[in-house]
């Protein structure tokens, strides 16, 4: 191997390492931060999945809100869909608003999911990913519960049907209703 070829290989390797280091630094400095329990829920305006207008989180101030981030290709989302629909039926008379936010999905697939699981609460599409980014969503399902003042009272990073998450979901709803 010639010295020139060896030097070229070392420079290419060094450039790759520098590029990876730069990518790591950029990722760390531009990382989305998950809003914490007790903080204000990031506001948004999203298009309804059915196409009939938009929903603005701020317009729901004064009502407890359950924000469920889901996707049609998500297995745990399919499992929790029935439980969310039952909770919606149980709590809507008490003023709780449930919103489903579709995550990285085709609108046609999302509509089929909603129909297949007979979901009747409002579904929103976040085609740009801006809202899911502001909420730090990296996996689905994830659920945030927001109180009447717009403050996050619970964050469930997994299916509400999970053993540890079911109790957290009920406690979050109870706290949101007390506010």
PyMOL commands that set and color helices and strands:
alter all, ss='L'
color gray80, all
select helices_A, chain A and resi 3-29+57-60+75-94+107-116+130-134+163-178
alter helices_A, ss='H'
color red, helices_A
select strands_A, chain A and resi 45-48+54-56+65-70+97-102+122-125+142-146+152-156
alter strands_A, ss='S'
color yellow, strands_A
deselect
rebuild
show_as cartoon
